[in-house]
Every structure is written in structure tokens, then in C-alpha cells.
Amino acid sequence: MEQLHRDRTIAMLGEQQLLQRLHRFCAEGVVGDDGAVLMPQPGHALVVTTDMLVDGVHFSDRTTSAADVGWRAAAANLSDLAAMGATPLGVTLSLGLPTALAVEWLDQFYTGIAQCLQTYGTAIIGGDLSRSSVVTVSITAVGEVLPHQQILRSVAQPGDVIVVTGPHGAARAGLEILTHPQWGQALSAGDRVSLIQAHQRPCPRLDVLPILKQLTPPLKIAGMDSSDGLADAILQICRASGVGATLEQASISLPPSLQNPEVLAPQQALQWSLYGGEDFELVLCLPPSSAQELVTKLGSAARVIGHIVSGDKVEVLGRDGLKQPLELQQGFQHFG
Amino acid sequence: MEQLHRDRTIAMLGEQQLLQRLHRFCAEGVVGDDGAVLMPQPGHALVVTTDMLVDGVHFSDRTTSAADVGWRAAAANLSDLAAMGATPLGVTLSLGLPTALAVEWLDQFYTGIAQCLQTYGTAIIGGDLSRSSVVTVSITAVGEVLPHQQILRSVAQPGDVIVVTGPHGAARAGLEILTHPQWGQALSAGDRVSLIQAHQRPCPRLDVLPILKQLTPPLKIAGMDSSDGLADAILQICRASGVGATLEQASISLPPSLQNPEVLAPQQALQWSLYGGEDFELVLCLPPSSAQELVTKLGSAARVIGHIVSGDKVEVLGRDGLKQPLELQQGFQHFG
């Protein structure tokens, strides 16, 4: 663990100084009472989502700097809010830290968190610190949504079309470049940086929510985010809604830089876009006319990739005209 | 770690079975979407509070069973809500778990959490599971309070009297019995059980909130809970409010079983009641007439223990008529 071999450790700083240092990164008025106070808008439901990240399990120094660990942790929780149609109200952050942790690591980590939260108009509103043998991050995000604007996995209907708010596979390609730098030599330097960025600094799609609110007529939208992969999102929505889906391979888009067969063979491209994960796009199911309106408003990166059908078959219609079932890849298995 | 040496581990169970097992302990409808949805009452502010507990730092098998770890973790967060005047809406629970953890430990832990939450009319509404080398518990509780009924540390005023909702020192005595069983032989078996219970199953004082709402006239109450000790609570309130306080030693009460000098010498009794910690009572500052009304309504265990003064001196008036400054004991130092 590289983060342990630096000059100054948090043990040298002591608890009071450590807290003072971290309060700089928090919303004003955080310090003081036993809990943080938030005022939701009238008539709004609250959405609460939580994640735990453990050093060596969810992140490693090899591919992720402290600042990126912070950004990604915040982004994942904001994406969970976006996936429910909710706007963030604030985030609590609990950390378990080894006493030998470098102060520098912690500063960078908080900088990454704060940058992400600030980008999306929210802040750290509370938290807890504890000693631990392993760096452990627990984030809870609270958001608000008008009940009829809530996005749910369970309300997809046959006849809905499936919209993705952006391309898939970029984060997976970024990880490949970081772990196997010899990969993708046909990519331009700029494209390599963009793909790495997609892995290190994913963007939760909170910007989609105001556009969804403008759709006419207003409707109940089914959906979730694609952080565990596009295939996983579609399978989860179909399972929760008791429906099936047909995706069109030709419509499932990678970022332009990966559409070059010299970079990525077509079969590999499909694998990465379906199962790569961590792209943080929204996968939404809605009637065709509203879907078209949404895609137009979101711009060229968004597109219709398939439609919901009755039954329980979830299939990909290949360029060869043959259908293949979408696999349930066990993403990240923690236990067993 | 005793919890690792049992027959069946969570690795043997596998992730899907593990999740199914834990969903039994959660509120209905938890499973499914990316976040939990709560509907606060109109006009209410939200209070969010969070704690991280780490095996070997905050709990150990020697004094705390898995069920008690769960109860205490839930109770501490509910007590933080009570300390703000807030009624619980729900709790999220993230766990970091070694793969070799006994399933039995996890079952017992969830049972303890669920028992506590059920006792206080709330439930687990979401969470996350991760592999970790050390058992790590992160709890976030969300509550609601009408803004004018919020209890704050910062609004104590000279002339207010200080009310505690119950005796202090019981949890400390319970810990002593668990760690030094030869201690307190003069106590009856029933009293020993009660004191151990005070340590293992502390009760957040959410029951005080409806009584505070009945006080006439309605008023802005200063206060917090005494989970870090009675002295710490008074010092925190005085610091946040820019005031001092005078406590009367004769009024600071231990539970009846500890008032016997054969069990506890008076000086030790004062130490434990001021600095013992983990009693989860509320320490409230309010005008004398309202304080009297509150004490009457709460019953005999509640009492006035002193009053707020101008300046910044926080002192204890001894039985000998001499004043001693209240010490700022560094409770639990995690770092440095």
C-alpha cells in the first residue's frame, strides 16, 4: 500500500488537527451538533443510498489515485440518486483509517470527493472517523424527488423503448490502458486520456433529470444506472418489471474512439459495452414518442438501443440477424 | 477474533444467499432500486447522523456479543437523533466482512440491530455489503424534526437550568463487571444484571421527545446526549453556546444500586457519573419553570443537576461547598 510510505502520517497529526483539516472540505455549519440538518422541498420524497469501499477490494493504488478514489466514491452515490430521479441534498462520509496513513493521501482523497460534490452542487454534511487496519470509505447520499418523478426499476412495460444516455465501454477501455499500457496503441494520445478519464472520473448523469421533467406528457419512467454494466441494468429492470427486452447490437454504441476495429474487434467491443461496467449512464424505458423527444434533447451520444417485450426473454439481435440471450454475468462477487 | 472460529462462514454461504438472509431483517420493499425512499412529514427538517464501528476498536468479543454490537450501534445513532429532537425515519447499514466470518455472528448482529430498531419504531431501509479484512459497521440514521423543535447545542442561556433525563454511571459499572467480575460483590445479582444491561443494551431517549413537545410555553431547547459522558456533554453545550455552567455534586445521581459506598466510594462515583460515558441520556438546558415541568413529567430518574451561567467557567460545586473545574477528559482518541 503505497499510501503508507510517505513522510507525514495521520497519527503524527492527532485527532483534533485531523478533524480541523477535514472540516475545510465540508459544508459550512457541519461541525457542532450530533447530526446534520437538511430541509427538503415541500412534497418531495427522500432517497437514501449508501456504499462501502475497501482498500484492495474496490480500489488500488495501481489504477486509482487518492483523489480519484474520492471522486469515484462520490460519483457512484450521486449516480444512484440520478438512477432514482433524485437531486442530491448532501452526503455523509465515514472513514476507517490506519494510523500510518499519509496525510497527503487523505488530503487528496477529500479533494477528489469535494471536487465531485461541488461539480454537482452538493457537499459533505457530516461523517465519522475511526481507526482501522484498512482504509474503508462509507458514503451515504441523501436526495429528494417528487414522488411522481421517481424512476423505478419495476415499471417498464412492453412497447417501451430503451434509451441509454451515452455510450458504454469507455470506463472499461480506460481500465485496460491503465493496467496494460501496451493496449490500444492505435488510439490518439487525446483519446487515451479521455478513456482513462472515463474510468477515473465518471460523471453521474444528474444533468438528465431536468430534461426528463420537461417531457410531455409527464410519465412514469422505468430505469436505473449502468454502473454495474449495461447488461446488468437491462436484466435488473426486466426482472423487476416482469418483462423481457430485445436489444439491437447495431445500436449499442461505444465512444467514437473505440469504434475503430484496429483498436477493438467487434465481438470484444460488444462485450465491453454490455459488460464493461462503471459507465454511470442512465438506462431508461419509456414510450417511443417520449424516447425520441428525450434522445433529441440529450444530443447525439444518447440513443435508443432496443425495446421492452412481454415474456422474460432478454436478447441481443446481432448484425447477422440472429438473437443471442443476454448473459447474467456475475459482476463483482464479494463472498463465496 | 472468536467470531472466525465457527462452523459455517459467510464464504460458504455465497453472496446471493447472504443477501437473501439479511433481507429478512430489513424493512419491506428494501430490495430493488438503487436507493431507499422515505416520505418525511410536511414542514419537517431532516436530521442525518452516521457512525463507523470497527472490530477491535469499538467492540470486542470479550465484553460484547454480536447481538449487543448490533443493538449498541443502532442505539447510538438513534440517540444522536434524539439529541437533535428528531424522530427516526430509517437506517442504512453498510458492512465490511471477512469471508471467514461465522454466519451465526452475522445473524446475531442483525438480530440485535433489528431488535433495537423495532423497539423504537424504525427499520433498516438500505445498505451495502463488502469484503474486508476486519468487521466494519457503518450506520447512517435519518430522522425528522419540526425546525422549531430542533434541539441544538448552541442555544443554552445564562439562567437556564440543566436537566438530565436519567442517572449516569450505570454503563461504566456494567463494563467494570464484565471486565473485572470480582468487582462489586456487594451488589445483588439482579443489580449486576441491570448494570451489565445498561452497558450492553443502552436505551436512546426517544421517549423524551413527545414530552418536550408538550412543554408550555413551547421553547427552543439546548442539549445533546451523554453518550461520550455527562461532563463532555456539558462542556460541549457550554462551548457551543458561549456560556459556563455550575453543577451540584449532590444532584448528580447514579443509579440507586451504585449509591451504596460499599460498592463505590463517593469520589469514584462522581468520576463514573461524570466521565463514565455511554449512558445515552439527554442533557437539556431550559428555563427553571419548564425544567420543573419536564422533570415532573419524566419521573424520579430525571433531575436538575445545575444551571447555566455567563462566562466560560464550567464547575462542579462539591458537597464540601468548594468548586472544582470540570475536566475536559479526552474520551476516545482514535489517532495520535
Interface residues (C-beta under 8 A of the other chain):
Chain A: I10 A11 M12 L13 G14 E15 Q17 L18 G32 D33 D34 G35 A36 V37 L38 M39 P40 P42 G43 A45 L46 V47 V48 T49 T50 D51 M52 L53 V54 V57 H58 D80 L81 A83 M84 A86 L89 G90 T92 L93 S94 L95 G96 L97 T99 I125 G126 G127 D128 L129 S130 R131 S132 S133 V134 T136 S138 T140 A141 V142 G143 P147 Q150 L152 R153 S154 M224 D225 A240 Q333 H334 F335 G336
Chain B: I10 A11 M12 L13 G14 E15 Q17 L18 G32 D33 D34 G35 A36 V37 L38 M39 P40 P42 G43 A45 L46 V47 V48 T49 T50 D51 M52 L53 V54 V57 H58 D80 L81 A83 M84 A86 L89 G90 T92 L93 S94 L95 G96 L97 T99 I125 G126 G127 D128 L129 S130 R131 S132 S133 V134 T136 S138 T140 A141 V142 G143 P147 Q150 L152 R153 S154 M224 D225 A240 Q333 H334 F335 G336
